[in-house]
Amino acid sequence: MKSSGLLSILTFSEKRKELLFLLLEEPRSLSEIKNYFGVSSPEISPRIKEMEEANLICKGDKRYHITSIGKIAAKYLQPLLDYLNIIEKHEDFWKEHTLQDIPEKLLERLSDLNNCELIEDSTEHIYESHKEFTDNISKSTVVKGLSSIFIPTYPPFFEKLAINNVPTSLILTEPVFEKVKNEHTEQIQTYLDAESTSLYVLDDAKLAFVVTDYFFSLSLYFENGRFDPHKDLLGFDESALDWGDGLFNYYKNKSREIKSL
């Protein structure tokens, strides 16, 4: 379908989009607009005229203003641009992995992860990535997460958190819980006995993540069902932590709590 009208004006020109958000901040004179874009009048004037004709901006007091229609367009356009940005920024990550176990409400808020970075490790650097993970947790005062894979170093690590009274809430998938219960009985019992810990068990999930008051880390599975141990989405800003909290609460509500073995 051929695009026309407002959709065409706002999606087919970076300058028109930038101009809309520029005038959303405050009115600007033609001279200020030219200086902002670093262009001459012949280059920017056609863009301005198109936006005036579409009732997105108007001129008054020798300055250009955003109209009420322009403000509404900007309000709804920005979330779309933010969403597309996170998709394009880590396009291969989203394309290669299954997203089936991320709830729809959080998929709709994927733009909250815009400031996250993709951390990639080769097999020979797995130890370094684990060190980075433990270093980040050492800077945290609250730890929550879901593990759908078994990592031998984690039972003693989380036992240590429990002994140090770090508030910790873990969700394990059923196979991981059974393995930990059978092979690390004393450590999991120490964890359960601590006052600051909680443990939940979930049937299955094709993802793993940790969210603390300091960082959020997300690992996903490939479409073929294999876990990807080499790529993690890592974020430290408030929106990423809030997104991670939402993911934890979603799975906590689907899990059963374990109070004793």
Phi and psi in degrees as a GROMACS rama.xvg file:
@    title "Ramachandran Plot"
@    xaxis  label "Phi"
@    yaxis  label "Psi"
@TYPE xy
-74.1526  130.267  LYS-2
-83.656  142.66  SER-3
-148.015  172.561  SER-4
66.5089  -143.802  GLY-5
-58.9872  -39.8948  LEU-6
-59.8714  -43.8878  LEU-7
-64.9566  -43.6416  SER-8
-62.0642  -40.5847  ILE-9
-90.2068  -17.2331  LEU-10
-108.549  -17.3969  THR-11
-100.08  8.01675  PHE-12
-148.785  119.374  SER-13
-64.319  -37.8847  GLU-14
-64.9547  -39.423  LYS-15
-66.2315  -40.505  ARG-16
-63.3064  -46.0315  LYS-17
-62.8637  -39.1745  GLU-18
-64.7507  -39.3264  LEU-19
-59.3265  -48.0368  LEU-20
-73.8353  -27.2583  PHE-21
-64.7545  -45.3374  LEU-22
-76.8652  -17.5125  LEU-23
-65.6524  -32.1777  LEU-24
-68.477  -48.0118  GLU-25
-173.534  157.53  GLU-26
-62.1085  149.472  PRO-27
-136.422  148.141  ARG-28
-80.3259  166.133  SER-29
-59.8506  -39.6526  LEU-30
-61.6548  -41.714  SER-31
-66.9285  -37.984  GLU-32
-65.4949  -43.5842  ILE-33
-62.6551  -42.2288  LYS-34
-65.1959  -37.8801  ASN-35
-62.7429  -44.8273  TYR-36
-87.506  -14.7819  PHE-37
67.099  41.9691  GLY-38
-129.988  170.85  VAL-39
-92.8609  169.215  SER-40
-58.2839  -45.8583  SER-41
-58.886  -26.6572  PRO-42
-80.3866  -36.6853  GLU-43
-98.249  -25.7473  ILE-44
-58.0127  -42.326  SER-45
-61.0068  -36.1627  PRO-46
-66.3868  -40.8356  ARG-47
-64.3662  -43.9181  ILE-48
-61.6089  -43.6997  LYS-49
-59.6689  -40.0512  GLU-50
-74.9476  -30.8523  MET-51
-66.5887  -44.4022  GLU-52
-64.1753  -28.3043  GLU-53
-86.882  3.30721  ALA-54
62.2956  32.1754  ASN-55
-92.1936  -32.5039  LEU-56
-137.309  163.023  ILE-57
-147.79  164.922  CYS-58
-111.371  136.107  LYS-59
-162.406  139.257  GLY-60
57.9009  37.3917  ASP-61
64.3169  16.6921  LYS-62
-132.235  155.828  ARG-63
-95.32  135.552  TYR-64
-120.429  152.443  HIS-65
-82.288  139.161  ILE-66
-86.1519  173.975  THR-67
-61.2627  -39.718  SER-68
-64.2624  -40.8176  ILE-69
-61.2378  -40.3348  GLY-70
-63.7628  -42.1035  LYS-71
-65.1423  -42.0936  ILE-72
-60.911  -43.134  ALA-73
-64.9044  -39.1981  ALA-74
-59.1279  -41.1611  LYS-75
-90.6225  -21.2037  TYR-76
-76.802  -38.1678  LEU-77
-60.215  -46.1077  GLN-78
-59.8066  -36.8379  PRO-79
-65.2831  -43.498  LEU-80
-64.1326  -40.1358  LEU-81
-63.0991  -41.5199  ASP-82
-65.0027  -45.7204  TYR-83
-65.7679  -31.4064  LEU-84
-64.3998  -45.0534  ASN-85
-68.4531  -31.9935  ILE-86
-67.6403  -46.282  ILE-87
-72.1843  -34.847  GLU-88
-61.4137  -39.9678  LYS-89
-125.538  48.765  HIS-90
-55.1545  -46.579  GLU-91
-65.8029  -36.1532  ASP-92
-60.5323  -47.9417  PHE-93
-70.104  -34.1431  TRP-94
-72.8521  -36.5746  LYS-95
-80.6497  -20.4493  GLU-96
-113.01  155.466  HIS-97
-81.7753  136.972  THR-98
-110.824  13.3095  LEU-99
-62.0399  -26.1601  GLN-100
-100.737  10.5247  ASP-101
-93.7577  120.251  ILE-102
-59.9711  148.298  PRO-103
-56.4979  -39.3184  GLU-104
-62.0262  -32.64  LYS-105
-82.4861  -30.2914  LEU-106
-61.9667  -35.5987  LEU-107
-68.7183  -19.6231  GLU-108
-106.348  25.8055  ARG-109
-60.6906  -26.4634  LEU-110
-64.5411  -15.7428  SER-111
-63.2261  -17.0552  ASP-112
-97.6732  15.8566  LEU-113
-57.4112  -31.7646  ASN-114
-91.4604  3.09533  ASN-115
-74.3153  151.031  CYS-116
-115.985  148.963  GLU-117
-88.8936  120.998  LEU-118
-101.063  121.363  ILE-119
-116.597  131.118  GLU-120
-128.374  138.493  ASP-121
-81.5472  167.52  SER-122
-56.8098  -39.1546  THR-123
-72.4441  -8.75595  GLU-124
-110.596  15.3266  HIS-125
-59.1376  -38.8807  ILE-126
-61.8848  -40.017  TYR-127
-64.7072  -39.5187  GLU-128
-66.824  -36.1321  SER-129
-64.9473  -39.6626  HIS-130
-62.7124  -41.7959  LYS-131
-62.8925  -39.4212  GLU-132
-62.1341  -49.0155  PHE-133
-67.2901  -34.7789  THR-134
-63.0309  -41.7304  ASP-135
-65.7292  -39.9343  ASN-136
-67.4185  -33.8578  ILE-137
-64.2952  -19.9957  SER-138
-92.9166  2.41973  LYS-139
-102.314  151.136  SER-140
-111.453  -9.74112  THR-141
-139.533  133.112  VAL-142
-128.456  129.7  VAL-143
-137.071  147.637  LYS-144
-174.985  170.891  GLY-145
-129.06  131.324  LEU-146
-122.413  123.786  SER-147
-110.515  6.44885  SER-148
-131.913  155.608  ILE-149
-99.5867  125.154  PHE-150
-120.912  117.132  ILE-151
-55.6052  -30.0691  PRO-152
-78.4339  -12.5412  THR-153
-75.984  -39.4413  TYR-154
-54.3137  -48.9344  PRO-155
-67.5957  -30.4883  PRO-156
-66.0111  -46.0038  PHE-157
-76.6356  -25.3417  PHE-158
-62.6592  -40.7603  GLU-159
-63.5483  -40.0348  LYS-160
-60.1558  -41.3408  LEU-161
-64.5949  -44.2782  ALA-162
-62.8869  -33.8147  ILE-163
-86.7143  7.63065  ASN-164
59.8981  34.9394  ASN-165
-82.5314  119.08  VAL-166
-55.3659  117.038  PRO-167
-136.279  130.912  THR-168
-127.004  122.259  SER-169
-121.765  141.954  LEU-170
-116.09  124.416  ILE-171
-115.482  143.549  LEU-172
-73.0142  159.835  THR-173
-53.9008  -47.806  GLU-174
-62.8368  -38.2229  PRO-175
-67.5304  -42.5604  VAL-176
-60.197  -44.6263  PHE-177
-62.7741  -39.291  GLU-178
-67.4083  -44.8523  LYS-179
-64.414  -43.3178  VAL-180
-61.2557  -39.4639  LYS-181
-82.0169  -32.8878  ASN-182
-105.754  -15.0785  GLU-183
-136.699  48.9668  HIS-184
-58.8387  -47.4867  THR-185
-64.5375  -40.008  GLU-186
-68.2591  -40.9787  GLN-187
-71.0823  -30.7974  ILE-188
-68.7181  -39.7231  GLN-189
-60.405  -41.3038  THR-190
-61.9739  -46.9325  TYR-191
-66.8458  -31.561  LEU-192
-75.6885  -17.4412  ASP-193
-70.2335  147.489  ALA-194
-75.1685  -21.702  GLU-195
-102.331  14.0073  SER-196
-120.368  157.728  THR-197
-145.925  149.818  SER-198
-134.762  134.701  LEU-199
-130.657  151.48  TYR-200
-123.169  135.591  VAL-201
-123.093  145.345  LEU-202
-56.6355  -54.0246  ASP-203
-165.542  157.147  ASP-204
-163.886  136.337  ALA-205
-98.7098  59.1895  LYS-206
-170.515  166.513  LEU-207
-146.593  144.569  ALA-208
-159.91  160.434  PHE-209
-134.349  136.249  VAL-210
-133.738  130.067  VAL-211
-128.52  -171.122  THR-212
-81.1003  3.07089  ASP-213
-119.586  -38.5989  TYR-214
-150.722  166.293  PHE-215
-132.466  134.083  PHE-216
-134.73  130.256  SER-217
-124.612  129.687  LEU-218
-120.521  143.93  SER-219
-125.393  171.744  LEU-220
-101.824  151.268  TYR-221
-71.3282  164.021  PHE-222
-60.1637  -26.5667  GLU-223
-82.0288  2.41685  ASN-224
95.308  -2.01419  GLY-225
-87.9025  141.667  ARG-226
-75.1707  139.708  PHE-227
-98.3139  106.285  ASP-228
-87.4725  1.02665  PRO-229
-105.78  -16.1883  HIS-230
-125.656  125.991  LYS-231
-130.659  141.573  ASP-232
-92.8945  122.067  LEU-233
-122.957  129.643  LEU-234
-141.171  154.492  GLY-235
-127.134  -5.90978  PHE-236
-85.2425  165.956  ASP-237
-60.8464  -38.0684  GLU-238
-66.9167  -36.5698  SER-239
-68.3152  -40.6883  ALA-240
-64.9992  -39.1965  LEU-241
-65.7107  -40.3324  ASP-242
-62.5367  -43.431  TRP-243
-64.3953  -38.0266  GLY-244
-61.5558  -41.4373  ASP-245
-62.089  -39.0474  GLY-246
-67.074  -41.9425  LEU-247
-63.2349  -45.7978  PHE-248
-63.871  -35.095  ASN-249
-60.2108  -47.4466  TYR-250
-77.8892  -29.0782  TYR-251
-61.2805  -40.4159  LYS-252
-68.8787  -16.737  ASN-253
-97.5884  -1.2877  LYS-254
-108.004  167.149  SER-255
-109.458  141.659  ARG-256
-83.2445  140.311  GLU-257
-108.127  119.261  ILE-258
-104.472  -23.3114  LYS-259
-157.13  160.001  SER-260
